[in-house]
Amino acid sequence: MSKILESLPMTIVAGIVLTIIMVFATNKLDEMNQSGVEKAVSDIQKKMN
C-alpha cells in the first residue's frame, strides 16, 4: 500500500477510481430507496381505494 502512495500519479488515479465507485454506489442506493418508497406509497394508495 505504501508503494502506491509514494507515486503521485497512482495516488491521483486511485482517488479518481474511488470517487467514481462511491458516486455509482450512492446512485444505486438512491435508486433502490426511491423505488422502495414509491412502491410503499402506491401500495397505500391501492389500500385506500
mmCIF entry with sequence, helices, sheets and N, C-alpha, C, O atoms, coordinates in Angstrom:
data_MODEL
# 
_entry.id   MODEL 
# 
_entity.id                         1 
_entity.type                       polymer 
_entity.pdbx_number_of_molecules   1 
# 
_entity_poly.entity_id                      1 
_entity_poly.type                           'polypeptide(L)' 
_entity_poly.nstd_linkage                   no 
_entity_poly.nstd_monomer                   no 
_entity_poly.pdbx_seq_one_letter_code       MSKILESLPMTIVAGIVLTIIMVFATNKLDEMNQSGVEKAVSDIQKKMN 
_entity_poly.pdbx_seq_one_letter_code_can   MSKILESLPMTIVAGIVLTIIMVFATNKLDEMNQSGVEKAVSDIQKKMN 
_entity_poly.pdbx_strand_id                 A 
# 
loop_
_entity_poly_seq.entity_id 
_entity_poly_seq.num 
_entity_poly_seq.mon_id 
_entity_poly_seq.hetero 
1 1  MET n 
1 2  SER n 
1 3  LYS n 
1 4  ILE n 
1 5  LEU n 
1 6  GLU n 
1 7  SER n 
1 8  LEU n 
1 9  PRO n 
1 10 MET n 
1 11 THR n 
1 12 ILE n 
1 13 VAL n 
1 14 ALA n 
1 15 GLY n 
1 16 ILE n 
1 17 VAL n 
1 18 LEU n 
1 19 THR n 
1 20 ILE n 
1 21 ILE n 
1 22 MET n 
1 23 VAL n 
1 24 PHE n 
1 25 ALA n 
1 26 THR n 
1 27 ASN n 
1 28 LYS n 
1 29 LEU n 
1 30 ASP n 
1 31 GLU n 
1 32 MET n 
1 33 ASN n 
1 34 GLN n 
1 35 SER n 
1 36 GLY n 
1 37 VAL n 
1 38 GLU n 
1 39 LYS n 
1 40 ALA n 
1 41 VAL n 
1 42 SER n 
1 43 ASP n 
1 44 ILE n 
1 45 GLN n 
1 46 LYS n 
1 47 LYS n 
1 48 MET n 
1 49 ASN n 
# 
_struct_asym.id          A 
_struct_asym.entity_id   1 
# 
loop_
_struct_conf.conf_type_id 
_struct_conf.id 
_struct_conf.pdbx_PDB_helix_id 
_struct_conf.beg_label_comp_id 
_struct_conf.beg_label_asym_id 
_struct_conf.beg_label_seq_id 
_struct_conf.pdbx_beg_PDB_ins_code 
_struct_conf.end_label_comp_id 
_struct_conf.end_label_asym_id 
_struct_conf.end_label_seq_id 
_struct_conf.pdbx_end_PDB_ins_code 
_struct_conf.beg_auth_comp_id 
_struct_conf.beg_auth_asym_id 
_struct_conf.beg_auth_seq_id 
_struct_conf.end_auth_comp_id 
_struct_conf.end_auth_asym_id 
_struct_conf.end_auth_seq_id 
_struct_conf.pdbx_PDB_helix_class 
_struct_conf.details 
_struct_conf.pdbx_PDB_helix_length 
HELX_P HELX_P1 AA1 SER A 2 ? GLU A 6  ? SER A 2 GLU A 6  1 ? 5  
HELX_P HELX_P2 AA2 LEU A 8 ? MET A 48 ? LEU A 8 MET A 48 1 ? 41 
# 
_struct_conf_type.id          HELX_P 
_struct_conf_type.criteria    ? 
_struct_conf_type.reference   ? 
# 
loop_
_atom_site.group_PDB 
_atom_site.id 
_atom_site.type_symbol 
_atom_site.label_atom_id 
_atom_site.label_alt_id 
_atom_site.label_comp_id 
_atom_site.label_asym_id 
_atom_site.label_entity_id 
_atom_site.label_seq_id 
_atom_site.pdbx_PDB_ins_code 
_atom_site.Cartn_x 
_atom_site.Cartn_y 
_atom_site.Cartn_z 
_atom_site.occupancy 
_atom_site.B_iso_or_equiv 
_atom_site.pdbx_formal_charge 
_atom_site.auth_seq_id 
_atom_site.auth_comp_id 
_atom_site.auth_asym_id 
_atom_site.auth_atom_id 
_atom_site.pdbx_PDB_model_num 
ATOM 1   N N  . MET A 1 1  ? 0.832   -1.211 0.000   1.00 0.00 ? 1  MET A N  1 
ATOM 2   C CA . MET A 1 1  ? 0.000   0.000  0.000   1.00 0.00 ? 1  MET A CA 1 
ATOM 3   C C  . MET A 1 1  ? 0.865   1.260  0.000   1.00 0.00 ? 1  MET A C  1 
ATOM 4   O O  . MET A 1 1  ? 0.570   2.218  -0.714  1.00 0.00 ? 1  MET A O  1 
ATOM 5   N N  . SER A 1 2  ? 1.940   1.256  0.807   1.00 0.00 ? 2  SER A N  1 
ATOM 6   C CA . SER A 1 2  ? 2.800   2.440  0.887   1.00 0.00 ? 2  SER A CA 1 
ATOM 7   C C  . SER A 1 2  ? 3.497   2.702  -0.447  1.00 0.00 ? 2  SER A C  1 
ATOM 8   O O  . SER A 1 2  ? 3.779   3.853  -0.779  1.00 0.00 ? 2  SER A O  1 
ATOM 9   N N  . LYS A 1 3  ? 3.778   1.639  -1.219  1.00 0.00 ? 3  LYS A N  1 
ATOM 10  C CA . LYS A 1 3  ? 4.399   1.805  -2.545  1.00 0.00 ? 3  LYS A CA 1 
ATOM 11  C C  . LYS A 1 3  ? 3.493   2.640  -3.446  1.00 0.00 ? 3  LYS A C  1 
ATOM 12  O O  . LYS A 1 3  ? 3.963   3.534  -4.149  1.00 0.00 ? 3  LYS A O  1 
ATOM 13  N N  . ILE A 1 4  ? 2.182   2.344  -3.425  1.00 0.00 ? 4  ILE A N  1 
ATOM 14  C CA . ILE A 1 4  ? 1.237   3.078  -4.276  1.00 0.00 ? 4  ILE A CA 1 
ATOM 15  C C  . ILE A 1 4  ? 1.227   4.552  -3.884  1.00 0.00 ? 4  ILE A C  1 
ATOM 16  O O  . ILE A 1 4  ? 1.254   5.427  -4.749  1.00 0.00 ? 4  ILE A O  1 
ATOM 17  N N  . LEU A 1 5  ? 1.187   4.827  -2.581  1.00 0.00 ? 5  LEU A N  1 
ATOM 18  C CA . LEU A 1 5  ? 1.097   6.207  -2.106  1.00 0.00 ? 5  LEU A CA 1 
ATOM 19  C C  . LEU A 1 5  ? 2.362   7.000  -2.388  1.00 0.00 ? 5  LEU A C  1 
ATOM 20  O O  . LEU A 1 5  ? 2.327   8.230  -2.395  1.00 0.00 ? 5  LEU A O  1 
ATOM 21  N N  . GLU A 1 6  ? 3.492   6.312  -2.622  1.00 0.00 ? 6  GLU A N  1 
ATOM 22  C CA . GLU A 1 6  ? 4.745   7.011  -2.908  1.00 0.00 ? 6  GLU A CA 1 
ATOM 23  C C  . GLU A 1 6  ? 4.705   7.703  -4.262  1.00 0.00 ? 6  GLU A C  1 
ATOM 24  O O  . GLU A 1 6  ? 5.290   8.774  -4.423  1.00 0.00 ? 6  GLU A O  1 
ATOM 25  N N  . SER A 1 7  ? 4.025   7.107  -5.240  1.00 0.00 ? 7  SER A N  1 
ATOM 26  C CA . SER A 1 7  ? 3.969   7.708  -6.572  1.00 0.00 ? 7  SER A CA 1 
ATOM 27  C C  . SER A 1 7  ? 2.686   8.526  -6.712  1.00 0.00 ? 7  SER A C  1 
ATOM 28  O O  . SER A 1 7  ? 1.580   8.015  -6.541  1.00 0.00 ? 7  SER A O  1 
ATOM 29  N N  . LEU A 1 8  ? 2.864   9.796  -7.024  1.00 0.00 ? 8  LEU A N  1 
ATOM 30  C CA . LEU A 1 8  ? 1.733   10.727 -7.087  1.00 0.00 ? 8  LEU A CA 1 
ATOM 31  C C  . LEU A 1 8  ? 0.701   10.344 -8.147  1.00 0.00 ? 8  LEU A C  1 
ATOM 32  O O  . LEU A 1 8  ? -0.493  10.353 -7.845  1.00 0.00 ? 8  LEU A O  1 
ATOM 33  N N  . PRO A 1 9  ? 1.104   10.008 -9.373  1.00 0.00 ? 9  PRO A N  1 
ATOM 34  C CA . PRO A 1 9  ? 0.098   9.657  -10.386 1.00 0.00 ? 9  PRO A CA 1 
ATOM 35  C C  . PRO A 1 9  ? -0.808  8.504  -9.951  1.00 0.00 ? 9  PRO A C  1 
ATOM 36  O O  . PRO A 1 9  ? -2.019  8.544  -10.172 1.00 0.00 ? 9  PRO A O  1 
ATOM 37  N N  . MET A 1 10 ? -0.219  7.480  -9.333  1.00 0.00 ? 10 MET A N  1 
ATOM 38  C CA . MET A 1 10 ? -1.025  6.343  -8.877  1.00 0.00 ? 10 MET A CA 1 
ATOM 39  C C  . MET A 1 10 ? -2.011  6.782  -7.800  1.00 0.00 ? 10 MET A C  1 
ATOM 40  O O  . MET A 1 10 ? -3.148  6.313  -7.768  1.00 0.00 ? 10 MET A O  1 
ATOM 41  N N  . THR A 1 11 ? -1.578  7.681  -6.921  1.00 0.00 ? 11 THR A N  1 
ATOM 42  C CA . THR A 1 11 ? -2.449  8.192  -5.858  1.00 0.00 ? 11 THR A CA 1 
ATOM 43  C C  . THR A 1 11 ? -3.631  8.930  -6.465  1.00 0.00 ? 11 THR A C  1 
ATOM 44  O O  . THR A 1 11 ? -4.770  8.756  -6.031  1.00 0.00 ? 11 THR A O  1 
ATOM 45  N N  . ILE A 1 12 ? -3.358  9.757  -7.474  1.00 0.00 ? 12 ILE A N  1 
ATOM 46  C CA . ILE A 1 12 ? -4.414  10.520 -8.139  1.00 0.00 ? 12 ILE A CA 1 
ATOM 47  C C  . ILE A 1 12 ? -5.393  9.567  -8.818  1.00 0.00 ? 12 ILE A C  1 
ATOM 48  O O  . ILE A 1 12 ? -6.607  9.722  -8.686  1.00 0.00 ? 12 ILE A O  1 
ATOM 49  N N  . VAL A 1 13 ? -4.867  8.584  -9.544  1.00 0.00 ? 13 VAL A N  1 
ATOM 50  C CA . VAL A 1 13 ? -5.722  7.612  -10.234 1.00 0.00 ? 13 VAL A CA 1 
ATOM 51  C C  . VAL A 1 13 ? -6.582  6.862  -9.227  1.00 0.00 ? 13 VAL A C  1 
ATOM 52  O O  . VAL A 1 13 ? -7.781  6.682  -9.438  1.00 0.00 ? 13 VAL A O  1 
ATOM 53  N N  . ALA A 1 14 ? -5.962  6.422  -8.125  1.00 0.00 ? 14 ALA A N  1 
ATOM 54  C CA . ALA A 1 14 ? -6.704  5.691  -7.096  1.00 0.00 ? 14 ALA A CA 1 
ATOM 55  C C  . ALA A 1 14 ? -7.818  6.559  -6.523  1.00 0.00 ? 14 ALA A C  1 
ATOM 56  O O  . ALA A 1 14 ? -8.922  6.072  -6.283  1.00 0.00 ? 14 ALA A O  1 
ATOM 57  N N  . GLY A 1 15 ? -7.538  7.830  -6.303  1.00 0.00 ? 15 GLY A N  1 
ATOM 58  C CA . GLY A 1 15 ? -8.549  8.754  -5.786  1.00 0.00 ? 15 GLY A CA 1 
ATOM 59  C C  . GLY A 1 15 ? -9.715  8.911  -6.737  1.00 0.00 ? 15 GLY A C  1 
ATOM 60  O O  . GLY A 1 15 ? -10.872 8.907  -6.317  1.00 0.00 ? 15 GLY A O  1 
ATOM 61  N N  . ILE A 1 16 ? -9.412  9.049  -8.030  1.00 0.00 ? 16 ILE A N  1 
ATOM 62  C CA . ILE A 1 16 ? -10.458 9.197  -9.046  1.00 0.00 ? 16 ILE A CA 1 
ATOM 63  C C  . ILE A 1 16 ? -11.315 7.937  -9.107  1.00 0.00 ? 16 ILE A C  1 
ATOM 64  O O  . ILE A 1 16 ? -12.543 8.016  -9.144  1.00 0.00 ? 16 ILE A O  1 
ATOM 65  N N  . VAL A 1 17 ? -10.661 6.769  -9.117  1.00 0.00 ? 17 VAL A N  1 
ATOM 66  C CA . VAL A 1 17 ? -11.385 5.497  -9.189  1.00 0.00 ? 17 VAL A CA 1 
ATOM 67  C C  . VAL A 1 17 ? -12.309 5.346  -7.982  1.00 0.00 ? 17 VAL A C  1 
ATOM 68  O O  . VAL A 1 17 ? -13.475 4.976  -8.127  1.00 0.00 ? 17 VAL A O  1 
ATOM 69  N N  . LEU A 1 18 ? -11.786 5.631  -6.795  1.00 0.00 ? 18 LEU A N  1 
ATOM 70  C CA . LEU A 1 18 ? -12.606 5.521  -5.580  1.00 0.00 ? 18 LEU A CA 1 
ATOM 71  C C  . LEU A 1 18 ? -13.794 6.475  -5.632  1.00 0.00 ? 18 LEU A C  1 
ATOM 72  O O  . LEU A 1 18 ? -14.903 6.118  -5.233  1.00 0.00 ? 18 LEU A O  1 
ATOM 73  N N  . THR A 1 19 ? -13.559 7.695  -6.127  1.00 0.00 ? 19 THR A N  1 
ATOM 74  C CA . THR A 1 19 ? -14.641 8.678  -6.232  1.00 0.00 ? 19 THR A CA 1 
ATOM 75  C C  . THR A 1 19 ? -15.736 8.168  -7.160  1.00 0.00 ? 19 THR A C  1 
ATOM 76  O O  . THR A 1 19 ? -16.921 8.262  -6.840  1.00 0.00 ? 19 THR A O  1 
ATOM 77  N N  . ILE A 1 20 ? -15.334 7.624  -8.321  1.00 0.00 ? 20 ILE A N  1 
ATOM 78  C CA . ILE A 1 20 ? -16.310 7.102  -9.284  1.00 0.00 ? 20 ILE A CA 1 
ATOM 79  C C  . ILE A 1 20 ? -17.111 5.965  -8.658  1.00 0.00 ? 20 ILE A C  1 
ATOM 80  O O  . ILE A 1 20 ? -18.332 5.908  -8.804  1.00 0.00 ? 20 ILE A O  1 
ATOM 81  N N  . ILE A 1 21 ? -16.421 5.057  -7.960  1.00 0.00 ? 21 ILE A N  1 
ATOM 82  C CA . ILE A 1 21 ? -17.105 3.928  -7.315  1.00 0.00 ? 21 ILE A CA 1 
ATOM 83  C C  . ILE A 1 21 ? -18.115 4.448  -6.291  1.00 0.00 ? 21 ILE A C  1 
ATOM 84  O O  . ILE A 1 21 ? -19.241 3.956  -6.224  1.00 0.00 ? 21 ILE A O  1 
ATOM 85  N N  . MET A 1 22 ? -17.717 5.436  -5.500  1.00 0.00 ? 22 MET A N  1 
ATOM 86  C CA . MET A 1 22 ? -18.618 5.995  -4.486  1.00 0.00 ? 22 MET A CA 1 
ATOM 87  C C  . MET A 1 22 ? -19.844 6.630  -5.134  1.00 0.00 ? 22 MET A C  1 
ATOM 88  O O  . MET A 1 22 ? -20.962 6.470  -4.643  1.00 0.00 ? 22 MET A O  1 
ATOM 89  N N  . VAL A 1 23 ? -19.637 7.353  -6.240  1.00 0.00 ? 23 VAL A N  1 
ATOM 90  C CA . VAL A 1 23 ? -20.758 8.003  -6.931  1.00 0.00 ? 23 VAL A CA 1 
ATOM 91  C C  . VAL A 1 23 ? -21.733 6.948  -7.440  1.00 0.00 ? 23 VAL A C  1 
ATOM 92  O O  . VAL A 1 23 ? -22.944 7.083  -7.262  1.00 0.00 ? 23 VAL A O  1 
ATOM 93  N N  . PHE A 1 24 ? -21.206 5.886  -8.079  1.00 0.00 ? 24 PHE A N  1 
ATOM 94  C CA . PHE A 1 24 ? -22.079 4.822  -8.575  1.00 0.00 ? 24 PHE A CA 1 
ATOM 95  C C  . PHE A 1 24 ? -22.830 4.156  -7.435  1.00 0.00 ? 24 PHE A C  1 
ATOM 96  O O  . PHE A 1 24 ? -24.028 3.896  -7.547  1.00 0.00 ? 24 PHE A O  1 
ATOM 97  N N  . ALA A 1 25 ? -22.134 3.879  -6.334  1.00 0.00 ? 25 ALA A N  1 
ATOM 98  C CA . ALA A 1 25 ? -22.771 3.229  -5.185  1.00 0.00 ? 25 ALA A CA 1 
ATOM 99  C C  . ALA A 1 25 ? -23.879 4.109  -4.625  1.00 0.00 ? 25 ALA A C  1 
ATOM 100 O O  . ALA A 1 25 ? -24.958 3.615  -4.294  1.00 0.00 ? 25 ALA A O  1 
ATOM 101 N N  . THR A 1 26 ? -23.621 5.407  -4.517  1.00 0.00 ? 26 THR A N  1 
ATOM 102 C CA . THR A 1 26 ? -24.628 6.338  -3.988  1.00 0.00 ? 26 THR A CA 1 
ATOM 103 C C  . THR A 1 26 ? -25.843 6.375  -4.901  1.00 0.00 ? 26 THR A C  1 
ATOM 104 O O  . THR A 1 26 ? -26.979 6.357  -4.426  1.00 0.00 ? 26 THR A O  1 
ATOM 105 N N  . ASN A 1 27 ? -25.612 6.427  -6.214  1.00 0.00 ? 27 ASN A N  1 
ATOM 106 C CA . ASN A 1 27 ? -26.726 6.444  -7.163  1.00 0.00 ? 27 ASN A CA 1 
ATOM 107 C C  . ASN A 1 27 ? -27.558 5.182  -7.043  1.00 0.00 ? 27 ASN A C  1 
ATOM 108 O O  . ASN A 1 27 ? -28.787 5.251  -7.040  1.00 0.00 ? 27 ASN A O  1 
ATOM 109 N N  . LYS A 1 28 ? -26.905 4.027  -6.942  1.00 0.00 ? 28 LYS A N  1 
ATOM 110 C CA . LYS A 1 28 ? -27.621 2.755  -6.814  1.00 0.00 ? 28 LYS A CA 1 
ATOM 111 C C  . LYS A 1 28 ? -28.471 2.749  -5.550  1.00 0.00 ? 28 LYS A C  1 
ATOM 112 O O  . LYS A 1 28 ? -29.633 2.346  -5.585  1.00 0.00 ? 28 LYS A O  1 
ATOM 113 N N  . LEU A 1 29 ? -27.894 3.198  -4.428  1.00 0.00 ? 29 LEU A N  1 
ATOM 114 C CA . LEU A 1 29 ? -28.643 3.227  -3.167  1.00 0.00 ? 29 LEU A CA 1 
ATOM 115 C C  . LEU A 1 29 ? -29.840 4.165  -3.286  1.00 0.00 ? 29 LEU A C  1 
ATOM 116 O O  . LEU A 1 29 ? -30.928 3.840  -2.809  1.00 0.00 ? 29 LEU A O  1 
ATOM 117 N N  . ASP A 1 30 ? -29.655 5.318  -3.913  1.00 0.00 ? 30 ASP A N  1 
ATOM 118 C CA . ASP A 1 30 ? -30.757 6.263  -4.087  1.00 0.00 ? 30 ASP A CA 1 
ATOM 119 C C  . ASP A 1 30 ? -31.859 5.643  -4.928  1.00 0.00 ? 30 ASP A C  1 
ATOM 120 O O  . ASP A 1 30 ? -33.037 5.781  -4.599  1.00 0.00 ? 30 ASP A O  1 
ATOM 121 N N  . GLU A 1 31 ? -31.493 4.956  -6.020  1.00 0.00 ? 31 GLU A N  1 
ATOM 122 C CA . GLU A 1 31 ? -32.492 4.303  -6.869  1.00 0.00 ? 31 GLU A CA 1 
ATOM 123 C C  . GLU A 1 31 ? -33.266 3.260  -6.079  1.00 0.00 ? 31 GLU A C  1 
ATOM 124 O O  . GLU A 1 31 ? -34.492 3.192  -6.167  1.00 0.00 ? 31 GLU A O  1 
ATOM 125 N N  . MET A 1 32 ? -32.547 2.445  -5.303  1.00 0.00 ? 32 MET A N  1 
ATOM 126 C CA . MET A 1 32 ? -33.193 1.395  -4.524  1.00 0.00 ? 32 MET A CA 1 
ATOM 127 C C  . MET A 1 32 ? -34.149 2.006  -3.501  1.00 0.00 ? 32 MET A C  1 
ATOM 128 O O  . MET A 1 32 ? -35.280 1.543  -3.358  1.00 0.00 ? 32 MET A O  1 
ATOM 129 N N  . ASN A 1 33 ? -33.705 3.033  -2.793  1.00 0.00 ? 33 ASN A N  1 
ATOM 130 C CA . ASN A 1 33 ? -34.549 3.685  -1.792  1.00 0.00 ? 33 ASN A CA 1 
ATOM 131 C C  . ASN A 1 33 ? -35.759 4.332  -2.451  1.00 0.00 ? 33 ASN A C  1 
ATOM 132 O O  . ASN A 1 33 ? -36.877 4.247  -1.942  1.00 0.00 ? 33 ASN A O  1 
ATOM 133 N N  . GLN A 1 34 ? -35.525 4.980  -3.588  1.00 0.00 ? 34 GLN A N  1 
ATOM 134 C CA . GLN A 1 34 ? -36.602 5.672  -4.291  1.00 0.00 ? 34 GLN A CA 1 
ATOM 135 C C  . GLN A 1 34 ? -37.680 4.678  -4.706  1.00 0.00 ? 34 GLN A C  1 
ATOM 136 O O  . GLN A 1 34 ? -38.864 4.905  -4.457  1.00 0.00 ? 34 GLN A O  1 
ATOM 137 N N  . SER A 1 35 ? -37.276 3.580  -5.335  1.00 0.00 ? 35 SER A N  1 
ATOM 138 C CA . SER A 1 35 ? -38.256 2.605  -5.808  1.00 0.00 ? 35 SER A CA 1 
ATOM 139 C C  . SER A 1 35 ? -38.988 1.976  -4.629  1.00 0.00 ? 35 SER A C  1 
ATOM 140 O O  . SER A 1 35 ? -40.177 1.675  -4.730  1.00 0.00 ? 35 SER A O  1 
ATOM 141 N N  . GLY A 1 36 ? -38.298 1.776  -3.520  1.00 0.00 ? 36 GLY A N  1 
ATOM 142 C CA . GLY A 1 36 ? -38.931 1.222  -2.330  1.00 0.00 ? 36 GLY A CA 1 
ATOM 143 C C  . GLY A 1 36 ? -39.991 2.159  -1.790  1.00 0.00 ? 36 GLY A C  1 
ATOM 144 O O  . GLY A 1 36 ? -41.083 1.726  -1.424  1.00 0.00 ? 36 GLY A O  1 
ATOM 145 N N  . VAL A 1 37 ? -39.668 3.448  -1.741  1.00 0.00 ? 37 VAL A N  1 
ATOM 146 C CA . VAL A 1 37 ? -40.616 4.449  -1.237  1.00 0.00 ? 37 VAL A CA 1 
ATOM 147 C C  . VAL A 1 37 ? -41.810 4.544  -2.172  1.00 0.00 ? 37 VAL A C  1 
ATOM 148 O O  . VAL A 1 37 ? -42.956 4.561  -1.723  1.00 0.00 ? 37 VAL A O  1 
ATOM 149 N N  . GLU A 1 38 ? -41.545 4.604  -3.477  1.00 0.00 ? 38 GLU A N  1 
ATOM 150 C CA . GLU A 1 38 ? -42.639 4.716  -4.445  1.00 0.00 ? 38 GLU A CA 1 
ATOM 151 C C  . GLU A 1 38 ? -43.563 3.512  -4.362  1.00 0.00 ? 38 GLU A C  1 
ATOM 152 O O  . GLU A 1 38 ? -44.782 3.657  -4.452  1.00 0.00 ? 38 GLU A O  1 
ATOM 153 N N  . LYS A 1 39 ? -42.991 2.322  -4.191  1.00 0.00 ? 39 LYS A N  1 
ATOM 154 C CA . LYS A 1 39 ? -43.794 1.103  -4.087  1.00 0.00 ? 39 LYS A CA 1 
ATOM 155 C C  . LYS A 1 39 ? -44.672 1.167  -2.843  1.00 0.00 ? 39 LYS A C  1 
ATOM 156 O O  . LYS A 1 39 ? -45.851 0.819  -2.894  1.00 0.00 ? 39 LYS A O  1 
ATOM 157 N N  . ALA A 1 40 ? -44.101 1.611  -1.730  1.00 0.00 ? 40 ALA A N  1 
ATOM 158 C CA . ALA A 1 40 ? -44.859 1.710  -0.482  1.00 0.00 ? 40 ALA A CA 1 
ATOM 159 C C  . ALA A 1 40 ? -46.019 2.685  -0.643  1.00 0.00 ? 40 ALA A C  1 
ATOM 160 O O  . ALA A 1 40 ? -47.132 2.408  -0.195  1.00 0.00 ? 40 ALA A O  1 
ATOM 161 N N  . VAL A 1 41 ? -45.763 3.823  -1.278  1.00 0.00 ? 41 VAL A N  1 
ATOM 162 C CA . VAL A 1 41 ? -46.813 4.834  -1.475  1.00 0.00 ? 41 VAL A CA 1 
ATOM 163 C C  . VAL A 1 41 ? -47.918 4.274  -2.355  1.00 0.00 ? 41 VAL A C  1 
ATOM 164 O O  . VAL A 1 41 ? -49.097 4.457  -2.052  1.00 0.00 ? 41 VAL A O  1 
ATOM 165 N N  . SER A 1 42 ? -47.561 3.597  -3.438  1.00 0.00 ? 42 SER A N  1 
ATOM 166 C CA . SER A 1 42 ? -48.582 3.051  -4.334  1.00 0.00 ? 42 SER A CA 1 
ATOM 167 C C  . SER A 1 42 ? -49.385 1.955  -3.638  1.00 0.00 ? 42 SER A C  1 
ATOM 168 O O  . SER A 1 42 ? -50.586 1.825  -3.876  1.00 0.00 ? 42 SER A O  1 
ATOM 169 N N  . ASP A 1 43 ? -48.732 1.159  -2.775  1.00 0.00 ? 43 ASP A N  1 
ATOM 170 C CA . ASP A 1 43 ? -49.456 0.135  -2.014  1.00 0.00 ? 43 ASP A CA 1 
ATOM 171 C C  . ASP A 1 43 ? -50.484 0.783  -1.100  1.00 0.00 ? 43 ASP A C  1 
ATOM 172 O O  . ASP A 1 43 ? -51.615 0.309  -1.000  1.00 0.00 ? 43 ASP A O  1 
ATOM 173 N N  . ILE A 1 44 ? -50.096 1.865  -0.432  1.00 0.00 ? 44 ILE A N  1 
ATOM 174 C CA . ILE A 1 44 ? -51.019 2.571  0.475   1.00 0.00 ? 44 ILE A CA 1 
ATOM 175 C C  . ILE A 1 44 ? -52.195 3.129  -0.321  1.00 0.00 ? 44 ILE A C  1 
ATOM 176 O O  . ILE A 1 44 ? -53.342 3.040  0.116   1.00 0.00 ? 44 ILE A O  1 
ATOM 177 N N  . GLN A 1 45 ? -51.910 3.701  -1.481  1.00 0.00 ? 45 GLN A N  1 
ATOM 178 C CA . GLN A 1 45 ? -52.972 4.268  -2.311  1.00 0.00 ? 45 GLN A CA 1 
ATOM 179 C C  . GLN A 1 45 ? -53.942 3.177  -2.757  1.00 0.00 ? 45 GLN A C  1 
ATOM 180 O O  . GLN A 1 45 ? -55.151 3.409  -2.791  1.00 0.00 ? 45 GLN A O  1 
ATOM 181 N N  . LYS A 1 46 ? -53.437 1.993  -3.100  1.00 0.00 ? 46 LYS A N  1 
ATOM 182 C CA . LYS A 1 46 ? -54.301 0.884  -3.515  1.00 0.00 ? 46 LYS A CA 1 
ATOM 183 C C  . LYS A 1 46 ? -55.208 0.460  -2.368  1.00 0.00 ? 46 LYS A C  1 
ATOM 184 O O  . LYS A 1 46 ? -56.387 0.181  -2.582  1.00 0.00 ? 46 LYS A O  1 
ATOM 185 N N  . LYS A 1 47 ? -54.668 0.410  -1.151  1.00 0.00 ? 47 LYS A N  1 
ATOM 186 C CA . LYS A 1 47 ? -55.462 0.013  0.018   1.00 0.00 ? 47 LYS A CA 1 
ATOM 187 C C  . LYS A 1 47 ? -56.566 1.020  0.287   1.00 0.00 ? 47 LYS A C  1 
ATOM 188 O O  . LYS A 1 47 ? -57.666 0.637  0.685   1.00 0.00 ? 47 LYS A O  1 
ATOM 189 N N  . MET A 1 48 ? -56.290 2.308  0.075   1.00 0.00 ? 48 MET A N  1 
ATOM 190 C CA . MET A 1 48 ? -57.289 3.354  0.320   1.00 0.00 ? 48 MET A CA 1 
ATOM 191 C C  . MET A 1 48 ? -58.424 3.254  -0.695  1.00 0.00 ? 48 MET A C  1 
ATOM 192 O O  . MET A 1 48 ? -59.583 3.503  -0.361  1.00 0.00 ? 48 MET A O  1 
ATOM 193 N N  . ASN A 1 49 ? -58.092 2.891  -1.930  1.00 0.00 ? 49 ASN A N  1 
ATOM 194 C CA . ASN A 1 49 ? -59.125 2.787  -2.973  1.00 0.00 ? 49 ASN A CA 1 
ATOM 195 C C  . ASN A 1 49 ? -59.797 1.479  -2.825  1.00 0.00 ? 49 ASN A C  1 
ATOM 196 O O  . ASN A 1 49 ? -60.706 1.162  -3.593  1.00 0.00 ? 49 ASN A O  1 
# 
